[in-house]
Amino acid sequence: MKIWIREGKFAKKIIYFITGLLFSIFIVLAILSSLNIIRFGQTSDFIVLGVLSSTAAYGLYDYFRLKRIREIDKRIPDFLRDLAESRRAGMTFTRAIMLASKGEYGALTDEIKKMAQQISWGCSISKALETFAKRVDTPLAKRAASLINEASRSGGSVSEILIAAARDTREIEEVKAERRVSMISYVAVVYIAAFVFLAVVAIVCSTFLPAMIQSNISELSSVGGFSMGGGTDVNEMLSLFYYAALIQGFGSGMVAGIFENGDYSSGIKHAFILVLVSWIVFKFLIHI
């Protein structure tokens, strides 16, 4: 998974292919089930399994991708600070990057080593930094690469510029961390609301709905065809609540992702969790 994540756009294409393939397989099974070509499973179950498998694949990829981005962005200020210290000691940028490649910067270490290797092969600093920014592909990394490039071309107190940049990027990371912590409460509210809705629906389907049907059965049994129609109405109402819970779970998951990171892709993993819980409740507790 980590190797794929480092490959950037190629990894994303692979994940899109896997999610599309998994979803397509279960949709085909759902169609075959609805046409009675296959005799196992329910059509709705195949659709739900298609959603779960595709969201699980992409959600897992997105989780590790965001984790890697955070780890890299967290260490960029340290990298800039060390470059500044090396420049202050009189080293050239080439020598400063070579020295930094021997340090430990977590997830950023391998990327710095690749950049140092390119420079050792005769690649210019500007080209190596451009490649580094494209490979890492985070806004903070691109900003740092651009800043180092500009500082390497300009004169003056380069070390002071890099120290100021390190301080600035660290403050940006602290603001992001504070935002993530503050948003946890909003994500929790979304989960609580989703579980409350699911609990209410489960109680209605397992307790109130059968009781209401049973209490009215003697009164409505005089109507022709009720035995079949009444059973059909109960199943239709159960199915309605079932689909409502699944849709509400998926939608709540996407909203939780927006609260967490400000984009829908982060909501995929939350959608997977809430849809899975809804499906388990209806299949194994309500026995739909």
KABEL-V911686 format. One record per helix or strand. SS is the DSSP state (~ for helix, > for strand). FROM is the first residue (numbers start at 0). TO is the last residue. If there is no record, write none. Layout:
SS_FROM_TO ; SS_FROM_TO
This chain:
~_1_5 ; ~_8_33 ; ~_42_87 ; ~_92_99 ; ~_105_119 ; ~_124_135 ; ~_138_152 ; ~_157_219 ; ~_225_260 ; ~_263_284
